[in-house]
């Protein structure tokens, strides 16, 4: 239970959903660090659950100044940063006929621009030989209705794992990407009425080859692997953690 002992991590969007699942998994493996989020209430609750090993930083990942502050604060607290998880993002809906320019800019800023600059702003504080984990989506591989712009942003994130790894070869910083499928997170609340959520989860479980939807802990365990020395020979790699949805679903 000590694969991440003495490793310091920054997790964007670590206050809920997949990000919190990753933070919990890291804590269970001896890790420490910071979770970053915009919602002060969920940040406080999540920090309380994680305990003294993690600090909570209220920041907006679409703000470069906020990113700079968050990494500096983490490095000042722990003396170093070994792992960065660029998890913050959100599924946004709309077809090419109805997405506005404002919708477009918000989606790209949150799901692509923020990832790019999360990595850039982390680099001055990261140890050589560290690990960067990006979070994609299987919407990058399957054309789900009304998720085209989101899927395009996540497809770009998947490519960035390759490009960043190439850029950082001299520093031996590995960059890999986890691509989740449908995962049981509070994101369901944003898209469907509360009384329909369980029925929708049951529907997704029925179409997923593995027979269930993902849990944040599924992504957390994969992130532990990529953050640890167990994955020292992987860089620029995409790991599909989607219950077989991308390649096996009918």
N, C-alpha and C positions, 0 to 999 in steps of 0.2 A: 504493500500500500504506500510505497514511497518513490514511485517512478518520477515524481516531480519535486522531490525534496530539494530545498535550496533554490528552486527556480521561481522567479518573479514574473508574473503575467499581467498584462493589461487586456481586459475584455470589453470591447465596446458593445453597448446594448446588453450588458451583463446583469441588468436588474430584473429581467423577466424572460420567460420563454426559453428558447434555445440557448441564449447567452447565459442565463442563470443555470441551466443544466450543465453547461460547460464549466462555469465557476464552481459548482458543487463537485463535479468530477475531479477538477484540479485540486480542490481542497482535500478531497478524500485520498488523493495521492501525494499529499504533503506539500502542495504548492501554496503560494501566497501571491498577493498583488492587489490590483485595483479593478473594480467594475465601474464602467462609465454609463451614464444614462441621463435622460432629460427629466424623467418623472421623479420628483423628489420623494414622493410617498413610497413608490415601489423600490427606489434606491435604498431608503432607510430600512424597509422591511427585509430586503434581500441581504443587506449588510449585516443586519442583526442575526439572520439565519447562518451566514457564513462565519461569523465570529471575528476574532481579533486578527486573523491572518489576512483579511481583505479590508481595504478601505473603499469607500464609495465617493465618486467624484461626479458632481453634477455638471454636465457639459453637453454641448450640441455638436455632434460629429460633422455637421455641415459647416461649422465655423473653424477656420484654420487656427485662429487665436485660442479657441477652446481646446483644440487638440494639442497645441503646443503646451498650454498650461497643464493639461491632464498628464502628459508624459513627464513633464518636469516635476510635477508634484509627486508622481509615483517614484521617479528616480531619487528625488530628495528624501522620500520616506524610506525606501528600501535599499538605496545605494546602487541599484542596477535594474535593468529589464532584460529578461531572457526570452520571453515569449509574448507575441502580440496576436490577439484574435480579433480580426475585423469582422464583427458579427452584425453590427447595427444595420438595419434596413427594414423595409416594409413592402409587402405586396400591394401594389396599386392597380386599379382596374380601369378599363376603358378600351374601346376599339379605335382604330385609326380614324374613324369617322367622327369621334366625339372627344378625343383627348385634346385639351387646350394647351396652349403654349405654357401656361402656368403649371398645369398638371405635369407636362413633360419635364420642365425644369426641376420641379420638386422631386420627381421620381429619379431622375438622373443624378441630382445632387445627393440624395440620400443613399441610393443603391450603388452608385459608381464613383462619383467624385469623392465622396467621403472615404471610400475604401482606398482610393489612390493616395489621398493626402493623410489618411491615418498611417499608412506605411511610411510615407515621406517624413512626417513629423516624428515618427517613432525612431527612425534610424540613428539620429545623434545620441540617443540614450540607450540603444541596444548593444548588448555584448556581441562581439563576433562569435559565430557558431550558433547563433540563436535560431529560433523557429518562428515563422509568421504563418498564421492560419487564416485563410479567407473563407467566407461562407457564401456558397453559390445557391442554386436552386434548380430542381429538375425542370422548372419552367423554362430554363435555358435550352432544354432538349426536346420538350413536348409543347406543342402550340396550344396551350389551354385557352379557351375563349376569354377574351378581354384582358389577358395577362401578357400581351405582346410586348409592350414597352418594358415592363418589369423583367420579362424573360430575356429581352435583348440586353438590358443592363447587367443581368446575372451572367449572360454568356460572355460579356466583356470581362467581368470579374474572374471567370474561369481562365480566360486567356492571360490575365494579369499575373496569375500564379506562375506561368511559364516565363513571362517577360521579366518579372521582378527577380525570379531565381537567377536568370541570366545576368541581370544587372548586379546582383549581389554575390556572385561567385567568389570574388576575391575576399569577401568578408565571411564566407562560409555560412551565410544566413540562408536557410532553406525556406522556401515559400511553397505551400501546398493549399489545396482548396477542398473543403468538404461540401458536397452537394446533397442537401436533404430533400426528401419528398414531403408529402403531407405529414405534418408533425403536430402533436397535441399541445398547442400553445394558446395564449389569450388572443392571438390574431383572429381566431374564429369569430370573436365578439365584434370585430370590425366589419364583417361582411354579411352576417346573417343574424336574424332576430334570435334572442336567447332561447325561445321555445323550439327553434329548429336546429340548434347546434348538435344535440346528441344524434338526431336522425342523420345529419350530414356526416358526422364522424362514422356512423355505422355504414353509410353508403361508401365512403372512401375505403373503409376497412374491407368492404366486400369486393372492391375492384383492385385492391393491391394484392399482388401475387403472394405476399407473405401472410396475408389474412388479418392484418392489423395496421393501424396508422403508427407513425413513429412517436417516440417519446423523447423529450429533451435529453434524457440520460443516454439514449442511443447515440446522439451526436456528441455528448460529453465524453463518452468512452473513446470514440474515434479521435476526438481532439486530444485526449491524453496521449494516445499513440503517436500522433503527429508532433506533439510538444516534447515527447521523450526521446531518449537515445534509441529506442526500439525502431524508430523510423529514420535513422541517420543516413540511409541510402536512398531516401525519397526526396526529390525536389521537382517542382513544377508539375506535381501529380494531382489529379482529381480523384477523390474517393466518393463514389456514389453511395449514399446511405439513405436509400429510398424504398426499401422493401421490395426491390425488383421492378418498381414502377416504370422506370425509363426503358428498360430493355425487354421486359417480360410481359408487361400488361397488354391485354388485347385491345 
